[in-house]
Amino acid sequence: MVEEWFRYPVHMVWSVTNLCNAHCIHCSSSSGTCLPGELDQARALQLIDELADMGCIDLALSGGEPLLRADIEQIIEHAVHHHMQVGLGTNGWGLNLKRAKELRGLGLQRIQISLDGIGQTHDEVRGLKGLFNRVERAIDASLESGLQTHICFTPHKENVHHTEEVIEFALSKGVHLFNLSQFVPVGRGSQSMDLLPEQWKSLAMLWVNKREQLKGRMKFSSHLAQMALVDPTLACQEGFRGCQAGMAQGYISADGWVTPCVMLPVHLGNVHERPLKEIWDSSPVIQQLRDRSNLGGNCGQCGIREKCGGCRGVAYGLYHDYLADDTHCWLHSAPESADRITV
């Protein structure tokens, strides 16, 4: 079981709108147009009050494209008022220097800009011509404004060969952090776009090598649960738990549905109907995820399930069972190897 301080999410991702001007081929939320029931400003500010009461200290504003929401400034201000660290994920289209300085002045701490290739590759993945040029402008604007500037790269079959090129581009721009996200076959992301387990292993090894090589120049983060398999420093950390779905993090959709993770579309309840704290406390899904003895298949038998747990989103995307195997794991086809690994 996890520590008591994980009772509620300390990090929450909230899609403030489903409206988006891009059409990404791998979008987990199938963003495009606004959804019926998107939270109005009064309910949005009340939701932030609820998050603060639950002990949330880090709020990531997502979408859709959050900069398209008319009252995004008021949302940021209210979260900052509650002493939360606030970040915002954007495709970069609408972020110029003036807007970046305004956001920084409100207390926004960081901007995460999605980059899934260089030049035309990025535009094709994101379904928006000219977006790469806007991304480059957004990176420069964010850095000049003093915001912590992160790049998020989601590898799949259409762009995995650009991984090192994107890392080098991020480094050349002077961004503070490079995030290797994980492709999960939900939303518009199809299973045919996914990588093989050995490719995920290679990416994890590349991440570790680049982190060491570029130490002091650019930081690295990752959503890949299996990082504990290739990075012993993570495996030895007391609080490291790999997959954080339903533990230290959660997700709220634009129309109020609460799920354990942005990549795990299993509805726990809706904040239009019940307070967030009540939804979290009463959810049997959360209770199952918090106890990894509930995991099935190779993940359930694995010697490092407490330090990894596999990605519950990947398991759900393939099997519609959030307790099933994570097929990204390179130990998946060799459970006898997993039995021997302990930390």
N, C-alpha and C positions, 0 to 999 in steps of 0.2 A: 504493500500500500504506500501511497505518497504521503509526504509530510503535511501537517495540518495547514501550513501557510499556503498550500496550493488549493485550499477549499474553494476560493474564488479566483478568477483569472486576474493576474497582475498586468497582463498585456491583453488588450482587446482590439480586434480589427472590426471596424464598422464601415460598411459601404453606405455612404451618405446619400448616394443616388445611383440608379442603374443607367442613367443617361450617359451616353458615350459617343464621341465623334469618330472613334476607330471601330474596327470590326476584326478583332484579333482571332486567329484561327484556333487558338488554344484557350480562349477565355473561359474560366471556370464558372463565371456567373452569367454567361451568355448576354453580356451587356449590350445596350443599344438605345432603347427608349425607356422613359420613366415607367415605373411599375405602379399599378393602382395601390394606394395605401402607403406610399412613401411618407415617412415621418415629417410632419410640418415642424416649423421652428419651435413652437411651444413644447411639443412632445420630444423633439430632439434635445432641447436643453434640459428637460426633465430626465431624459435617459442618461445624460452626462452626470446629473446629480446622483442617480442610482448607481452608476459606475463608481463614482467617488465614494459613496457610502459602502460599497463592497470592497474597497481597497485597491481599485485599479490605479496603477501609477503610470501606465504607458498606454496611450491611445493612438492607433494608426487609422487614419481616415483614408478610405479607399472608395472604389466604385465598381463599375462605371468610371467616369472621370470626375473626381470630386471638385475640381476647379470650375465645373459647369453648374454647381449648385449655388444659387444666388446668395444664400446666407452662410456660406462656408466661413467667412470671417467671424461671424457671431459665434459659430460652433467652436472654432479654434479658441477664441477669446474666453469662452465659458469654461472650456476644459483647462486652459492655462490658469484661470482663476481658481480652479480646484487643485492646483499644483501638480497637474499631470504633465508628463513629457509627451508632447504631441508631434506626430509625424504625419506626412501626407504622401501618398503614392500617386503619381501622375504619369500620363503618357508624354507630357512635355509640350504638347501643342500650344497651350495657352500661357506658358510661363515665360515672361520676359523679365527684364531687370526691374522695371517699376513694380510689377506684381510680386516678384520675389522679395523686394525690400519691404513692401507692405506686409507680406506674410511674416517676415522676420520681425517686424515691428510689433506684430500681434503676440509674439512669443512662440511662434512655431519653431520647433527645434531642428527638424530634419525634413528633407525632401528625398523621396526615393523615385528615381526616374527609370522607367522600363526601357531596356535596350536589348533587342533580340537578334542583332546582326548589324552589319555595317552597310550603309547606303541602301541600295534597292532591296537587299535581303530583309532588312528591318521593315521597310515599307510594305513588303509583300506579306510578312508574317502578321503585321498589325492592320493590314487592309486600309491604309491611308497614305496616299501618295504625298511625298514631301515631308513626312513625319520625321525621318532621320535628321534632316536639316534643322527642324524645330527642336529635336532632342539636343543637338549640339548647342543651339542657342540657350536652351533651358539649363543645361549643365553649367555653361559659362555664367549665366545670370544667377543661378543658385549659389555658386561659389563666390561670386563677387559680392553678393548680399550678406555673406557670412553664415549662411545655413549649412548645417552638416549635409553633405551631398552624397547620396548613395546611388549606385547603379544596380538594377535587378535584371538578371539574365535567366530566362527559362529555357533550358535545352530540350529539344525534341528532334525528330528525324530531319526536319526541314532546316535546322540551323546549328546542329551540334558541332559541325565542322568549323564553325565560326567562334567557338568558345575562347580560344587563346587570343584571337584577333580582338574580340570584345574586351577581354581583360587588358590587353595592351592599350587599347583606345582609352579605356577608363583611367589607366595609369597615366597616359600622356596628358589627359585633361586635369589630373590632380585631384580626382574625387577621393573622398575619405574612405569609402567602403564599397566593396564589390560583393553582392549577394548572389550566390548560386541557388536559385529557386529549384523546385522540383515540379516537373510536369506530372499532372494527375489527370487521368482520363474522365473528367466530369465536365459538365457544361458543353461548350463547343469542342473541347479536347477529345479526340477519338483515340481508341486503343491502337489504331494503325499508326499513329504519330509517336507512340511511346518507344523508348530505347530498350535494348536488351540489358539484362542484369550486369553482364560484363562491361557494357558501356557505362552504366551507372558507377561501377567500381572504378573504371578509368577516370571518370570525372571527379570522383571523390579523392582519388590519389593526386590528380592534377591540382585540386583545391588545396590539399595539404602542402604540396610542393611549392605552389605559388605563394601560399601564406608565409612559408619560411623564407622563400627567396626574396619576397617583397616586404618583409617585416620592417616596420618603421616608415614605409612609404605608402602603403595602402592596406587597410584591414579587410578581412574576409569573413563572411558569415554564410550560413547555408541552412536550407529547410530539410536537407536530406537526413532522415532518421539514422541511417547506417553510418554516420560519421564516426560513431564510436568504434567501428570496425577498423578504421584506418588512422584514427587520431587518438592515441592512448592518453593524451592530456585531457581530452574530453571525457573519456571513459572513467577517469579517476576523480573527476569533479563530483563532489558530494551531491549537488542538486541537479546534475545532468540527467535527463530522462528521455533523450531522443525525441520521439513524437510527443508533442505537448497538447494534443487535442483533448479538451475536457479537463485539463490539469491547470497549467499556468496561463493558458490562453483560451479565447473563445472568439466567436464571430457573430455579428448582427447584420442581417441583410438590409437592403434599402427599405423594404416593406415590413421590417420588424421581426422577421424570423430569427430565432437564436439557434445556432448550431455549435458543435464543439470546436470547429475549425473552419476557416474559409474554404478549405478543400474537402470538407466532409459534410455534404448537404443532407444531414439527418436532422429534421426539425425537432426541437425540444419544446417549443412553445413560442408565442408571439407577444411582443411587448405592448401591442395594442390591447391585449386581453388580460395580461397579468404582469406584475412587476418582475424585472429581470432577476432579482435575487430569489424570488419564489420559483421561477422557472428553473433556475440552476439547482436549487436545493431539492426540488421534487423530481428531478429527471432520473429515471432508471438508466438511461444511456450514459450519463455522466458517472454514475456509480459503477457501471460495468467497465468503462474506460479507465477509471482510477485504480482498478484492481486487475493487474495484468495476468493473473492466474486464469482470467476469463478468455484469454486469447486462444485461438484454435490453430491447428496445423503446425507447421514448422516454427512459426512465431511463438506459439504457446510452449513449445519444447526447447526453445533456444536458451542457451546459457547466459545470454546478455539481454534477455527480454526487458529487464528493469532499466537498462541503460540505453535501450533502443526502442523496442516495442513495435518496430515497423511503422510505416505510414498507414494510418487507419483510412485515409482518403483513397489511397491506391487500392487497398483491400476492398473498399466499398465500390470504387469505380469499376472493378473487374467482376466482383462476386455479388454486389449489393448486400454485403455482410461486412460491417465495420470491425468485426473480430477475426476475420479470416487472414490468410497469408498476405504479406506485402510482396508482390511478385517482382519488385525492383531489386530485392535482396539477392546478391550473388551467392548467398548460402542457401537460397530457396530450394535448389535441386539437390542439395547435399546435406540433409538434416543431420547426418552423422557427424559432419564437421561442426555444425552449430552446437551440438551437444558438448563438444570439447572446449568451446570458447567460454571463458569466464573472466570477469573483472572484479 
